[in-house]
Amino acid sequence: MALVQTQQNNPELLGTEPIGKLLRRYALPAIIAMSSASLYNIIDSIFIGHGVGAMAISGLAIAMPLMNLTAAFGSLVGVGASSLTSIRLGQGNKQRAFLILSNAVMLNIVIGVTLSVLGLVFLDDILYFFGASEQTIPYSRDFMRIILCGNVITHLFMGMNEVLRASGYPKKAMAIMLTAVLVIVCLNPIFIFGFGWGVKGSALATVIGQSVALCLEFAHFLNKKNFLYLKKGTFRFVPVIIRKVLSIGLAPFLLNVCASIVVIFINTALKRTGGDISIGAYGIVNRVVMLFVMIVNGLNQGMQPIVGYNYGARQFDRVLRALKLTVICAVCVTTTGFILGHFFPNIVAGLFTDDETLLAVARQGLRVTLMVFPIVGFQIVSSGFFQYIGKPQKAILLSMTRQLLFLLPLLAILPGIYGTAGVWISMPIADTLASLLAGTLLFFQVRKMKRRPDEIKVI
């Protein structure tokens, strides 16, 4: 049994086993983990919506940009380190992978502490800038104070989970993520309803759940019997590794930064056209959208070690097969989201609140926002693909275009003409334009890999 387990966790199988089998092995655990984390956010909002009130949901929506911003720095290190680890393992350079792991841990600690201090010092100013009002800032402030205190834990937990998956342990990465979610979901109702701690209880449950998961990750990486572990003598900053990790991770970092900027504009536009209740409706819509986006991100995470390893090994036919299969699965996922949001918005929005005004605005937002949602799956996978083959410039371009180049101008124009409806309609238009650009870039990359593979340089 131990021999079978070792063989299954051997990253070298990424270059030989059938793509479909590999994608199931790596993507299913990631999908379960990512969707579970998103389901936690939904359950959390349901508890808060029914246990605290509509303004509390609006307060969480205000806190979302700051949460995205801190998550951006976590993905900067975690995704960059996992992608680089896969490529180095594909090249047979295990010793370099040890250094990548230790550098990722040190970077997460430094960045996490810095963000915690800055965030706590300027918290109220940040929240007001993000669209908070006197009615919503108490909820946003109470929630983010606790989240920021545990920011280092969040960074380490997310970053090490990425590397754990990339080093051949997708099921263990999933189990650890599920452990965090289970702890959080169990503690939420106890802290919110039992102890009456409101949004503070929700934030505290989050930090405790992630702390438990982080302990499990350290237990894995401190065990020398595992394929990749925290090796003595590797805890020194290596400039070339840091540069490559940050370069590859820059795409998801900018994606999260752009998401923060966009949410600020959305909250501002909704506050101007519909007030705090519209911001709360966006909080509901965003929770639903993120559930399906997280499932696609799970597919992306499953694709990452397959694509990274085979790209490093110059097996481009396997790289393209993995890409094609991932795109098909992703489009099926986002199509399901479109069906639920467009045809059953009453049921979906009703999970979060029984406030009739909030329900009406959320129903409208779901129908319009998810109008072209099926193609979003393709766009997300395309951006991840360029990142995983070590082409951060194209990944960054795809990450930024949807948010900054397309969505922000639309948010500046359409709400002034159509009011709240203009905010909602801006999103599917931006999704369409971003998908067209992704299709164009992907077409030329795939053609080059098929026709001129000898010209491709692996980083």
DOLO-7760 format. One line per field, with one value per residue (C-alpha): x, y, z; residue in one letter. Coordinates in Angstrom, 2 decimals. Example, Ala and Ser with C-alpha at 12.3 -4.5 7.8 and 13.67 -1.06 7.14 Angstrom:
x 12.30, 13.67
y -4.50, -1.06
z 7.80, 7.14
code A, S
END
This chain:
x 0.00, 2.81, 4.49, 1.26, 0.78, 4.35, 3.91, 0.68, 2.37, 5.38, 5.31, 7.07, 3.72, 2.59, 4.59, 3.30, -0.23, -3.31, -4.33, -7.93, -6.85, -4.35, -6.88, -9.37, -6.70, -5.46, -8.56, -11.22, -9.49, -8.83, -12.43, -13.77, -11.42, -12.05, -15.82, -15.95, -14.14, -16.60, -19.53, -18.19, -18.43, -22.00, -22.97, -21.21, -23.28, -26.47, -25.71, -24.89, -27.83, -30.37, -28.56, -27.34, -29.21, -29.11, -26.68, -24.21, -24.19, -23.51, -20.70, -19.09, -19.40, -17.50, -14.76, -14.44, -11.92, -9.55, -9.90, -9.17, -6.13, -4.64, -5.47, -3.65, -0.35, -0.99, -1.56, 1.48, 3.71, 1.64, 0.74, 4.15, 5.93, 3.69, 4.02, 7.81, 7.98, 6.09, 8.38, 11.55, 10.27, 9.49, 13.12, 14.27, 15.66, 14.38, 17.04, 15.80, 12.27, 13.46, 14.74, 11.50, 9.46, 11.55, 11.66, 7.87, 7.45, 9.75, 8.14, 4.65, 5.74, 7.34, 4.47, 1.78, 3.17, 3.63, 0.05, -1.36, 0.35, -0.54, -4.11, -4.81, -3.28, -5.30, -8.37, -11.12, -9.66, -9.48, -13.05, -14.50, -12.55, -14.05, -17.60, -18.48, -21.16, -21.92, -24.41, -22.04, -18.57, -19.13, -19.65, -16.74, -14.39, -15.24, -14.77, -11.51, -9.72, -9.75, -9.02, -5.99, -4.65, -4.61, -3.27, 0.09, -1.76, -3.92, -0.90, 1.03, -2.02, -2.94, 0.64, 1.71, -1.48, -0.59, 2.91, 1.54, -0.72, 2.02, 4.47, 2.24, -0.22, -3.53, -5.71, -3.87, -4.14, -7.88, -8.24, -6.44, -8.58, -11.73, -10.56, -10.31, -13.76, -15.32, -13.90, -15.08, -18.59, -18.98, -17.76, -19.76, -23.23, -21.76, -20.01, -22.75, -25.90, -24.66, -22.26, -23.87, -20.58, -22.01, -19.49, -16.64, -17.55, -17.49, -14.02, -12.68, -14.01, -12.15, -8.82, -9.18, -10.04, -7.06, -4.77, -5.77, -5.12, -1.74, -0.62, -1.46, 0.53, 3.57, 3.29, 3.53, 6.41, 8.44, 8.30, 11.43, 9.65, 7.54, 8.64, 9.19, 9.85, 11.34, 14.98, 17.60, 20.00, 17.53, 16.17, 17.96, 16.53, 17.65, 17.12, 16.66, 14.00, 12.20, 12.22, 10.80, 8.19, 6.98, 7.10, 4.96, 2.64, 2.18, -0.80, -3.08, -1.77, -2.85, -6.12, -6.95, -5.71, -7.87, -10.79, -10.30, -10.21, -13.27, -15.26, -14.48, -15.93, -18.91, -19.64, -19.32, -21.62, -24.17, -24.09, -24.73, -27.53, -29.14, -27.66, -26.35, -29.01, -27.62, -24.15, -25.62, -27.23, -23.85, -22.45, -25.00, -24.37, -20.63, -20.90, -22.86, -20.51, -17.45, -18.79, -18.59, -15.39, -13.80, -14.82, -13.14, -10.12, -10.06, -9.92, -7.11, -5.22, -5.62, -4.32, -1.35, 0.98, 0.10, 0.78, 3.80, 5.51, 4.90, 5.83, 9.09, 9.60, 8.72, 5.84, 3.64, 1.07, 0.18, 0.09, -2.51, -4.63, -4.74, -5.73, -8.55, -10.06, -9.88, -11.61, -14.47, -15.01, -14.80, -17.41, -19.78, -19.34, -20.03, -22.98, -24.51, -24.04, -25.77, -28.78, -29.19, -28.72, -30.81, -33.75, -33.89, -32.80, -35.61, -34.44, -30.76, -31.18, -33.71, -31.02, -29.28, -32.07, -35.81, -35.62, -37.89, -36.02, -32.68, -34.19, -35.56, -32.22, -30.28, -32.62, -31.97, -28.24, -28.09, -29.99, -27.90, -24.46, -24.61, -25.89, -22.75, -21.34, -20.72, -17.75, -16.18, -14.91, -12.89, -11.44, -10.31, -8.62, -6.84, -5.33, -4.20, -2.68, -0.28, 0.69, 1.43, 3.70, 5.77, 4.43, 3.39, 3.11, 0.22, -1.39, -1.17, -2.68, -5.64, -6.03, -6.06, -8.12, -11.41, -11.10, -9.33, -9.39, -12.97, -14.96, -13.81, -14.67, -18.07, -18.65, -17.72, -20.27, -23.25, -24.44, -24.86, -27.22, -29.04, -28.56, -28.15, -28.91, -25.90, -23.64, -24.96, -24.79, -21.16, -20.01, -21.26, -20.04, -16.55, -16.64, -17.43, -14.60, -12.08, -13.01, -12.49, -9.00, -8.22, -9.31, -7.04, -3.92, -4.58, -5.01, -1.52, 0.10, -1.46, -0.49, 3.11, 3.23, 1.89, 3.86, 7.10, 7.79, 11.58, 11.32, 9.74, 12.04, 11.20, 12.11
y 0.00, 2.44, 1.69, 2.38, 5.66, 6.72, 5.91, 7.91, 10.92, 10.75, 13.91, 12.00, 10.35, 13.76, 13.05, 9.55, 8.89, 9.68, 13.35, 12.63, 10.45, 13.06, 15.87, 13.89, 13.10, 16.66, 18.71, 16.88, 17.45, 21.08, 21.58, 20.09, 22.24, 25.48, 25.03, 24.12, 27.34, 29.27, 27.41, 28.48, 32.11, 31.51, 29.77, 32.53, 35.16, 33.18, 33.07, 36.77, 37.74, 35.95, 36.33, 39.94, 41.66, 43.17, 45.93, 43.31, 41.76, 45.22, 45.63, 42.40, 43.58, 46.73, 44.60, 42.48, 44.72, 44.67, 40.89, 40.57, 42.78, 40.68, 37.53, 39.04, 39.00, 35.45, 34.31, 36.29, 33.93, 30.75, 30.42, 31.61, 29.10, 26.19, 26.91, 27.21, 24.05, 22.07, 23.32, 22.51, 19.04, 18.50, 19.39, 16.91, 19.65, 18.58, 20.47, 23.73, 22.82, 22.64, 26.21, 27.39, 25.99, 27.63, 30.96, 30.87, 30.37, 33.28, 35.60, 34.84, 35.69, 39.00, 40.11, 38.89, 40.81, 43.99, 43.93, 43.24, 46.28, 48.65, 47.40, 47.79, 51.29, 52.66, 50.41, 53.03, 55.22, 52.20, 51.11, 54.58, 54.78, 51.44, 52.81, 52.33, 54.47, 55.16, 52.28, 49.69, 50.52, 48.99, 45.59, 46.01, 47.20, 44.44, 41.78, 43.05, 43.74, 40.04, 38.94, 41.24, 39.96, 36.47, 37.58, 35.77, 32.54, 33.03, 33.66, 30.64, 28.36, 29.26, 29.35, 26.04, 24.38, 25.41, 23.91, 20.79, 20.18, 20.91, 18.52, 15.49, 15.52, 16.86, 14.70, 15.79, 19.43, 18.91, 17.21, 20.06, 22.67, 20.75, 20.57, 24.35, 24.74, 22.19, 23.93, 27.32, 26.14, 24.43, 27.44, 30.04, 29.33, 28.81, 32.18, 34.12, 32.69, 30.94, 33.60, 36.54, 37.76, 38.68, 39.39, 39.21, 35.59, 34.84, 36.36, 34.55, 31.23, 31.87, 32.48, 29.44, 27.14, 28.31, 27.92, 24.28, 23.67, 25.41, 23.10, 20.11, 21.58, 22.16, 18.59, 17.44, 19.67, 18.91, 15.18, 14.14, 11.05, 13.21, 14.02, 17.70, 19.07, 22.00, 21.09, 22.32, 24.79, 26.11, 28.99, 31.80, 34.28, 33.44, 36.53, 34.61, 32.36, 35.33, 37.13, 34.15, 33.36, 36.96, 37.19, 34.10, 34.98, 38.53, 37.57, 36.30, 39.11, 41.75, 39.92, 40.25, 43.84, 44.68, 42.91, 45.16, 48.28, 47.18, 46.41, 49.91, 51.36, 48.99, 49.82, 53.54, 53.34, 51.21, 53.49, 56.48, 54.84, 52.48, 53.02, 50.53, 47.96, 47.69, 47.09, 44.26, 42.83, 42.88, 41.01, 38.26, 38.21, 38.08, 35.15, 33.17, 34.09, 33.21, 29.72, 28.82, 30.79, 28.83, 25.55, 26.70, 27.78, 24.25, 22.94, 25.41, 24.21, 20.64, 21.65, 23.56, 20.68, 18.75, 21.68, 22.92, 19.53, 18.61, 22.08, 21.79, 18.36, 19.80, 17.35, 19.95, 17.50, 16.58, 20.25, 20.97, 17.94, 19.11, 22.62, 21.38, 19.12, 21.82, 24.38, 21.97, 21.25, 24.94, 26.00, 23.31, 24.68, 28.31, 27.30, 25.67, 28.95, 30.83, 28.50, 28.85, 32.61, 33.42, 31.05, 30.58, 33.94, 33.97, 30.71, 31.68, 35.16, 33.88, 31.74, 34.84, 37.08, 37.52, 41.31, 42.02, 45.12, 43.34, 40.32, 42.41, 44.10, 40.83, 39.08, 41.75, 41.59, 37.81, 37.77, 40.48, 39.68, 36.03, 36.81, 35.57, 33.52, 30.35, 31.95, 33.12, 29.60, 29.73, 33.13, 32.02, 28.86, 30.82, 33.24, 30.39, 28.51, 31.32, 31.67, 27.94, 27.80, 30.68, 33.51, 36.03, 38.96, 37.40, 36.12, 39.63, 41.13, 38.76, 39.36, 43.13, 43.61, 42.32, 44.38, 47.59, 48.10, 46.95, 47.02, 50.30, 52.48, 50.79, 51.47, 55.11, 55.51, 53.14, 53.81, 57.48, 56.47, 53.42, 53.72, 50.49, 48.44, 50.09, 48.68, 45.16, 45.28, 46.46, 43.05, 40.76, 43.24, 43.19, 39.39, 39.16, 41.49, 39.76, 36.33, 37.51, 38.73, 35.47, 33.45, 35.46, 35.08, 31.40, 30.71, 32.00, 30.24, 26.89, 27.27, 27.94, 24.89, 22.73, 24.11, 25.51, 23.68, 23.96, 27.77, 27.61, 28.41, 27.00, 29.34
z 0.00, 0.87, -2.46, -4.37, -2.52, -3.30, -6.97, -7.16, -5.57, -7.89, -10.08, -12.89, -13.65, -14.94, -18.07, -18.77, -17.49, -19.64, -19.46, -18.50, -15.60, -14.41, -14.64, -12.58, -9.99, -9.68, -10.50, -8.49, -5.14, -6.08, -7.21, -3.99, -1.94, -3.86, -4.10, -0.42, 0.43, -1.72, -0.18, 3.20, 2.06, 0.92, 4.17, 6.09, 4.26, 4.89, 8.63, 8.70, 6.48, 8.67, 11.98, 11.78, 8.93, 5.44, 6.42, 7.64, 4.17, 2.76, 5.28, 4.09, 0.50, 1.46, 3.05, -0.09, -1.92, 1.05, 1.33, -2.39, -1.99, 0.80, -1.18, -4.14, -2.28, -1.16, -4.74, -5.87, -3.89, -3.77, -7.43, -8.57, -6.35, -7.34, -11.06, -10.83, -8.71, -11.39, -14.16, -12.18, -11.31, -15.00, -15.71, -13.05, -10.78, -7.36, -5.41, -6.86, -5.77, -2.15, -2.39, -4.01, -1.12, 1.61, -0.25, -0.62, 3.14, 3.99, 1.43, 2.76, 6.30, 5.33, 3.10, 5.50, 8.48, 6.44, 5.14, 8.61, 10.12, 7.26, 7.07, 10.77, 10.93, 8.00, 8.22, 8.55, 5.81, 3.49, 4.20, 3.63, 0.39, -0.62, -0.23, 3.44, 5.07, 8.73, 8.59, 7.10, 8.46, 11.93, 10.31, 7.87, 10.61, 13.07, 10.40, 8.89, 12.19, 13.00, 9.42, 9.25, 12.56, 11.03, 7.65, 7.98, 8.70, 5.60, 3.37, 4.61, 4.51, 0.91, -0.39, 1.08, -0.13, -3.69, -3.43, -1.74, -4.73, -7.28, -5.59, -6.11, -3.18, -4.58, -2.32, 0.80, -0.31, -0.73, 2.65, 4.41, 2.65, 3.58, 7.18, 7.29, 5.75, 8.12, 11.18, 9.91, 9.05, 12.42, 14.40, 12.47, 13.87, 17.36, 17.32, 15.48, 17.07, 20.21, 21.51, 19.69, 18.27, 14.84, 12.09, 14.62, 15.25, 11.53, 11.13, 14.19, 12.87, 9.61, 11.32, 13.60, 10.67, 8.66, 11.67, 12.05, 8.34, 8.47, 11.27, 9.08, 6.18, 8.34, 9.59, 5.97, 4.90, 8.03, 7.23, 5.31, 3.96, 1.66, -1.88, -1.11, 2.37, 4.27, 4.00, 6.41, 4.84, 2.24, 4.32, 2.56, 0.08, -3.46, -5.66, -8.92, -7.34, -5.80, -9.13, -11.02, -8.35, -8.30, -12.09, -12.63, -9.75, -11.00, -13.19, -10.39, -8.18, -10.68, -11.22, -7.52, -7.39, -10.39, -8.71, -5.68, -7.83, -9.79, -6.62, -5.36, -8.57, -8.43, -4.80, -5.50, -8.53, -6.66, -3.64, -5.91, -7.91, -5.39, -1.91, 0.64, -0.26, -3.81, -2.40, -0.35, -3.50, -5.22, -2.24, -2.88, -6.65, -6.13, -3.70, -6.30, -9.15, -7.09, -6.36, -10.05, -10.60, -7.76, -9.38, -12.60, -10.56, -9.17, -12.74, -13.39, -10.34, -11.55, -14.98, -13.52, -12.53, -15.71, -18.01, -16.06, -15.90, -19.56, -20.76, -18.82, -20.39, -23.86, -24.35, -26.02, -27.35, -23.76, -22.81, -25.50, -24.61, -21.00, -22.12, -24.38, -21.73, -19.07, -21.32, -22.06, -18.36, -17.41, -19.96, -18.65, -15.12, -15.99, -18.16, -15.09, -13.22, -16.04, -15.90, -12.14, -12.03, -15.09, -14.66, -10.87, -9.37, -6.77, -5.23, -5.31, -3.81, -1.27, 0.35, 1.68, 2.92, 3.33, 2.93, -0.06, -1.21, -1.15, -2.91, -5.78, -6.50, -6.17, -8.64, -11.24, -10.64, -11.03, -14.33, -15.96, -14.52, -15.61, -19.10, -20.92, -18.05, -20.15, -21.95, -18.69, -18.06, -21.26, -20.38, -16.90, -18.20, -20.95, -18.45, -16.21, -19.13, -20.05, -16.43, -16.06, -19.11, -17.73, -19.93, -17.29, -19.71, -21.63, -18.44, -16.97, -20.11, -19.95, -16.22, -16.60, -19.74, -18.34, -15.18, -16.14, -19.90, -20.44, -17.20, -15.64, -18.69, -18.87, -15.17, -15.75, -18.56, -18.28, -14.67, -15.55, -18.36, -16.99, -13.23, -11.27, -14.39, -16.02, -13.30, -13.87, -17.69, -17.63, -16.38, -19.21, -21.83, -20.29, -20.11, -23.82, -24.86, -22.57, -23.95, -27.52, -26.63, -24.80, -27.82, -30.11, -27.94, -27.33, -31.03, -31.88, -28.89, -29.78, -33.43, -32.47, -30.19, -33.02, -35.97, -34.50, -31.21, -31.66, -31.36, -27.90, -25.01, -21.58, -18.69
code M, A, L, V, Q, T, Q, Q, N, N, P, E, L, L, G, T, E, P, I, G, K, L, L, R, R, Y, A, L, P, A, I, I, A, M, S, S, A, S, L, Y, N, I, I, D, S, I, F, I, G, H, G, V, G, A, M, A, I, S, G, L, A, I, A, M, P, L, M, N, L, T, A, A, F, G, S, L, V, G, V, G, A, S, S, L, T, S, I, R, L, G, Q, G, N, K, Q, R, A, F, L, I, L, S, N, A, V, M, L, N, I, V, I, G, V, T, L, S, V, L, G, L, V, F, L, D, D, I, L, Y, F, F, G, A, S, E, Q, T, I, P, Y, S, R, D, F, M, R, I, I, L, C, G, N, V, I, T, H, L, F, M, G, M, N, E, V, L, R, A, S, G, Y, P, K, K, A, M, A, I, M, L, T, A, V, L, V, I, V, C, L, N, P, I, F, I, F, G, F, G, W, G, V, K, G, S, A, L, A, T, V, I, G, Q, S, V, A, L, C, L, E, F, A, H, F, L, N, K, K, N, F, L, Y, L, K, K, G, T, F, R, F, V, P, V, I, I, R, K, V, L, S, I, G, L, A, P, F, L, L, N, V, C, A, S, I, V, V, I, F, I, N, T, A, L, K, R, T, G, G, D, I, S, I, G, A, Y, G, I, V, N, R, V, V, M, L, F, V, M, I, V, N, G, L, N, Q, G, M, Q, P, I, V, G, Y, N, Y, G, A, R, Q, F, D, R, V, L, R, A, L, K, L, T, V, I, C, A, V, C, V, T, T, T, G, F, I, L, G, H, F, F, P, N, I, V, A, G, L, F, T, D, D, E, T, L, L, A, V, A, R, Q, G, L, R, V, T, L, M, V, F, P, I, V, G, F, Q, I, V, S, S, G, F, F, Q, Y, I, G, K, P, Q, K, A, I, L, L, S, M, T, R, Q, L, L, F, L, L, P, L, L, A, I, L, P, G, I, Y, G, T, A, G, V, W, I, S, M, P, I, A, D, T, L, A, S, L, L, A, G, T, L, L, F, F, Q, V, R, K, M, K, R, R, P, D, E, I, K, V, I
END
